[in-house]
């Protein structure tokens, strides 16, 4: 059984990704999972949108190479299913789940044929929708894990993901600076309000709202409302919730 408290201390002390990753591998191994995979999933609108990062340990080399080279993460249903669950879910349960599309079923068939055994699919949530996915493999047949053990694993993965988000933030472009009024208007745009409605809500003229919004478009490098809202959310410029 891994020591969660010490692992979390090491996570908090990590100043670059390598010790964070090796620490997670060691912790998962102690918990009975010799296979560890991590997907870093930037949100829509982020400056690194579409740059899914995948690292793995303990998986067969040919499978890992094929997975990354062929971008199989685009059709792998494990992450999507994991994000719908309140607890980590077994791979075998995902494989047996109904409702997968043709591409997803083909992927799962290849996964079964690869002989990777069973494992757990674990979601992790980050700032501004910058989420992550962990695939922890038993290295063989399914081993029943209790809710407490799965919660420990979920906590460990969540902490590692959050720390990685912090560490990689320095490598990302700085989001454009919007004024408070520009942020306020863009948040209303994200809620689907028209310029006229926004003007009524804020006590401004429609022309003033339009002028502010044009400045937002320039700063975010777009010419339409939908893209501006998506980029505002993905870059963390505006809030993704209603207050």
Secondary structure, DSSP 8 states (H G I E B T S, - for coil): ---HHHHHHHHHH--SHHHHHHHHHHHHHHTT--EEEEEEE--TTSTTTT--EEEEESS-HHHHHHHHHTTGGGT--HHHHHHT-SS-EEHHHHHH-S---HHHHHHHHHHHHTT---EEEEEE--GGG-EEEEEEE-SSS-----HHHHHHHHHHHHHHHHHHHHHHGGGS-------HHHHHHHHHHHTT--HHHHHHHHT--HHHHHHHHHHHHHHHT-SSHHHHHHHHHHTTSS-SS--
